[in-house]
């Protein structure tokens, strides 16, 4: 049980990363997938800041999940750790294309003369809907599946091998689905649910450590 303990610095990191990411996502530009240019036309800076920030938070979130599973053995834990790799690689690649590249393209189209802008708008939309860049495209789908599998497997591992309450497993699964649908309110809500799952898990571990002293 001692190996599942976390230091104060580790706990601050594991709580701070998802909460900071949730705050960042509150500034995610809105809009429709079939009108990418109109969605980003006046929010290029916000789009760049949010999606560049995503490239920082994606590996940090993977590190948080890895720390959560430290000392946990079993097949589910191994699957969760392995699934973090495609999450980081492919979700980051998708963010570069769908988030950063689209924002740069929109900024370039904003600088075109009115007579050429319609062509630029079509180019932006065609790029956003390409098989690699679109929301359900190759990179996005693999990255999304990676995080969802990692969360499901982590919940199962904590339940089976660390005595976590069922609520922890349920919250982790929900958070995985919501985080990957990252614009607000979905992403921020999922990240908050992840923090709640952490706190419930740590409380259950503390209760388990106190139990022998109580029953002795």
N, C-alpha and C positions, 0 to 999 in steps of 0.2 A: 504493500500500500504506500510506503514511503516514496517509492520511485514515481508515484503519480502526483506528488506534491509539486507545486510551482512556487518560485520565489516571488517576492513583491514586484520586482522588475519584470519578470516574465508575465505575471498577471496583468501588469499595466500595459505591456506590449500587446498581449492577446485581447485585451478589451479596447485599447486605444486604436488599434489598426482598423477593426470593423466600424467603430464609431466615427473615426475620421473619414473613412471611405463613404459612410452614409451621408455625412455632411457634404462632401464633395459632390455626390450624386444628386443632391438637392438642386444643384445648379445645372444639371444636364438639360440641354435644349430639348424642347418638346417638338411636336409636329408629327406628320404622317410619313410612313415609309415610301409612299408613292409621290411625295412632294419634298424631296430632300433639299433642293435648293431653297425653296420657300421657308423650310424649317430652320435653315442655318443662315439665311441671307443676312439677318441682323444680329446673329449670335455666333459669329465666327470665333471671336476671342473666347467666349464661354465654352464652345465646342472643343477648341484646342486645349484649354486649361483642364477641362474635365477628362478628356481622353488621354492626354499626356500623363495626368495624375493616375489614370487607370493603369498605365504601364508600371507605375510604382506599386500600386496597391495589389495588383494581381499576384505577384510573387510574395509580397508581404502576407497576404491572406493565406497563401499556400503554406508559408512558414508557421502561421498561427495554427492551422489544422495539424501540421506535422508535430508541433509542440503538444497539442491537445492529445495526440496519440502516443506520446513518448511513454515508453514502458508498457504499452499495451501490445500483447501478442495475439496471434491467431490469424486466420485467413482473411477475415473482414478488415482487420487493421492493415494487412499487407496490400489488399486491394485498394484501400483508401489512399495509402501513400503512393502507390503506383499511379492512380488516377490523377494525382496532383500534377504529374508531368505533362500530360496532354492539355490539362487545364491551363497551365502557365504558358506553354508554347503556343497552342492554337488560339486560345482566347486573346493572348497578347497580339498575335498576328492579325486577328480579326479587328481588334481595336485600332491597330495601325491603319488598316485599310478603311474600315467603315467610319471610324471616328476622326483620325488625324488627316488621312488623305482626302476624305470628303470635305473637311473644313478648309483645307488648303485649296482644293479645287473651287469651292464656293467663293473663297476670297479672290481667286484669280478671275472668276466670272464677274464678280462685283466690279472689277476694274475694266471690263470690256465696254466698248461703245454699245448703246442701246440696240443698234442694228445687228450686232453680233451676239447679243446676250441670249437670245432664244436657243441658238446652237449650243452655247455653253451650258445652258440649263439642261438640255437633252443629254449632253455629255456627262454631266454630273449624275443624272438619274441612271444612265446606262451603266456607269461605273458602280454606283451603289447597288445595282441589281445584278452585278456580275456573280457568277457561281462562287467565287472565292470571298467576295466582300459582303454579300447580302446577309440579312439577318438569319436566315435558315440555310446559309451557304456552307461550304466545306469547312472553313476555319471556325466559323461561329458555332456550327453544330458539334464539331468534335470538342471544342473548348467547353461548350455548355455541358455536354454529356460528361466530360471529365470531372467538372465540379459537382454535378448532381450525383454521380457514382461515388465520388470521394465523400460527400456528405452522408449519403445513405449507408455506405460501408462504415464510416466513422460512427454513426449512430448505433449500428448493429454491434460494432466492436466494443463500444463503451457499455452497451447494455449487457452483452454476454460476458465480457472479460473484466469489467470494472464495476459492475453492479449499478450502473446509472439508471435512474428512473426512466420509465417509458416516455415521459414528457420530454426528456432530453433528446431521445431518438426522434420523436415526432418533430420537435422544433428544428433539429438539424436538417431533416429531410425537407421541411417547408422552406427553410432558409436557402437551401441549395437551389430550389426552383425559382424563388423570388430574386435572389442575387443575380442570377444569369439573365433575368428580364430586368436589366439594371436601371432604366430610367425611373424616376419617382412616379408613384409611391412604392413601386415593387422593390427595387434594389435597397433603398434605405430601410424599408420594413424588414426585408430578409436579413439584413446585417444586424438590426436590433434584435431580431429573434435569435440570431446566432449568439449574441452576447448574453441573452437570457438563458439560453441553453448552457453556456459556459458557467454562469453563476449557479444554476441549479445543479450542474454536475459537481462543481467544487463544494457546494453545500452538502451534497450527498456523501462526498468523500470525507468531509469533516465529521459528519454524523457517524460514519462507519468507524472512524478513528476513535471517537469518544465512546462508542458502544462497549468495547471490552472493559474500560475503566468503570462504566456504569454498572455492568452486570457482575463485576468481580466481587 
